[in-house]
């Protein structure tokens, strides 16, 4: 895990949950990351991909998502 650095924006107040299958309407066990800025980057029903990395995971973004993320960072 690399921590804070140039070009990184901390999402204070982000909530991360392991959501268990069969509870709170989950059809499969998955990880929820909840923060209002996430929906400014990844719109509801859009799909992307994730990969594990040392200390956490990496969420890859598609071209349109990258544009939205870069606008958000510049604010």
N, C-alpha and C positions, 0 to 999 in steps of 0.2 A: 504494500500500500504506500503510495507516494505522498499523500497528504496535500496540504495547501500549496499553491504555486501560481506562477504567472499564467494568466489565461483561464484560471479556474474560478468559478463562482459558487460559493457555499450556499446551499438551499437550507437555510435555518428553518427549523420546525418541520422538516420532512419526517413523515412517519413511515416506517418499514415494518411489514407484518409477514409472517408465514401464514398463509390462509389455507386451512385444512379442508380437504375434500369432504363434502357432506355437511359442512357447517357454514352458516351465513350464506347459503345459496351457492357455494363453490362446487363446480362440477369436477374440478381436478385440484390437487394441492398445488399452490403457486405462491409467488412472492408479490405482494402489493407494495408499491412505493407511492405514497400519497403526499402531494403538495400542489398548490394551485399553478405554479410555474410549469410543472410537468405537462399539464394539459395545454399550455401555450406552445409546447414543442411537439408533443405526441397527442394528436387529437383523438377523441373517443372513436373506437373501432379501427384505428390505424394499427398496423402491425410492424414490428421491427425485430431485432434479434439481440440476444445477450450471450456473452461468453464469460467464463470464469477467468479471474486473474488473481495473482497473489494478493491476499488481503481483501478480496471482494469480487466484484463483477464489473463488466464493461457492457454498456448498452449502446449498440451501434445505431446510427440514425441514417435515414434515407435523405436524399437531396433536399426535399422540401422541409423536412424536419431540421436539417442543418441550418437552412436559411432562417427559420424561426428561432432556433437556439442562438444564433449569432446576433440577431436583433435584440433578443432578451439580454444577452451579456453586455451589449453596448449601452443599455439603459442605465 
